[in-house]
Structure formats: C-alpha cells, structure tokens
C-alpha cells in the first residue's frame, strides 16, 4: 500500500481520484468528474473503467475500494436527502 506523507485531502474534493491515484491518471485528465461533452453518469464511468481492456484500473485494489466507498457515499446521500424532504 502507498503511504501518503503530505497534508490530508478533503474527501469531498471534486477531482479526488486524480489526486489520489497518480499512477492511474499520470496526466491528471479523464477522471470521474471531468467535464465532458456528453454527460457520463457515475455508474457508467465505473462500468467503463472496470471493463476496459487496460487492466490497471480493475487490478488496483485501492482504486476499487475508492470506487466502492464513493458509490456508498452517493447512495447514503440520496437516502438522507429523501428522508428530509
């Protein structure tokens, strides 16, 4: 596992995947929340990354747990939002 020896990052950062995984995104482009001409939903982005012919995304365990945590946080935010309506 990689050890971070810098200041901690805010987990609400929009481009957190680009900052935390420089080995997967060496040029800091094409992250999950990159502005695109065609809107790409989160579940579509994850599906494309995990079914890519390049195995670097699906073999990186830290990245897989990051995607799982991100999906769980989005689902919880949706539940809390619906409870307070």
C-alpha positions as CSV (number, residue, x, y, z in Angstrom):
1,X,0.0,0.0,0.0
2,X,1.1,3.5,-0.7
3,X,1.7,5.8,2.3
4,X,0.8,9.5,2.0
5,X,3.1,11.9,3.7
6,X,1.5,15.1,2.7
7,X,-1.3,17.2,4.1
8,X,-4.6,15.3,4.2
9,X,-7.1,15.8,1.4
10,X,-10.7,16.7,1.8
11,X,-12.8,13.6,0.7
12,X,-15.4,16.0,-0.9
13,X,-12.8,17.2,-3.4
14,X,-14.2,17.0,-6.9
15,X,-11.1,15.6,-8.5
16,X,-10.1,13.3,-5.6
17,X,-9.4,10.3,-7.9
18,X,-6.9,12.3,-9.9
19,X,-5.1,13.5,-6.8
20,X,-5.0,10.1,-5.0
21,X,-4.1,7.9,-8.0
22,X,-1.3,9.5,-9.9
23,X,-0.3,6.0,-11.2
24,X,-3.7,5.6,-12.9
25,X,-4.0,9.2,-14.0
26,X,-0.5,10.3,-14.8
27,X,-1.6,13.4,-16.8
28,X,-4.5,14.4,-14.5
29,X,-7.2,14.0,-17.1
30,X,-10.2,11.8,-17.7
31,X,-11.2,11.5,-14.1
32,X,-14.7,10.6,-12.8
33,X,-16.0,14.2,-12.6
34,X,-14.2,15.5,-15.7
35,X,-16.3,17.9,-17.8
36,X,-17.3,16.1,-21.0
37,X,-19.5,17.0,-24.0
38,X,-21.7,14.0,-23.3
39,X,-22.9,13.6,-19.7
40,X,-21.5,10.4,-18.2
41,X,-23.2,9.1,-15.1
42,X,-21.2,7.7,-12.2
43,X,-22.3,4.1,-12.7
44,X,-21.4,4.4,-16.4
45,X,-18.0,5.7,-15.7
46,X,-17.3,2.9,-13.2
47,X,-18.5,0.3,-15.7
48,X,-16.3,1.7,-18.4
49,X,-13.2,1.7,-16.1
50,X,-13.7,-1.8,-14.8
51,X,-14.4,-3.4,-18.2
52,X,-11.6,-1.6,-20.0
53,X,-9.1,-3.6,-22.0
54,X,-6.4,-2.0,-19.8
55,X,-6.3,-4.0,-16.5
56,X,-4.7,-1.2,-14.5
57,X,-8.0,0.0,-13.1
58,X,-9.5,-3.3,-12.1
59,X,-6.3,-4.6,-10.6
60,X,-5.6,-1.7,-8.3
61,X,-7.3,-2.7,-5.0
62,X,-7.1,0.8,-3.5
63,X,-8.9,2.2,-6.5
64,X,-11.6,-0.5,-6.3
65,X,-12.2,0.3,-2.6
66,X,-12.3,4.0,-3.5
67,X,-15.0,3.4,-6.1
68,X,-17.0,1.3,-3.7
69,X,-16.7,3.9,-1.0
70,X,-17.7,6.7,-3.4
71,X,-20.8,4.7,-4.5
72,X,-21.8,4.0,-0.9
73,X,-21.5,7.7,0.0
74,X,-23.6,8.7,-3.1
75,X,-26.3,6.2,-2.1
76,X,-26.3,7.4,1.5
77,X,-26.6,11.0,0.4
78,X,-29.6,10.1,-1.7
79,X,-31.3,8.3,1.2
80,X,-30.7,11.2,3.6
81,X,-31.9,13.7,1.0
82,X,-35.2,11.7,0.6
83,X,-35.7,11.4,4.3
84,X,-35.6,15.2,4.8
85,X,-38.0,16.1,2.0
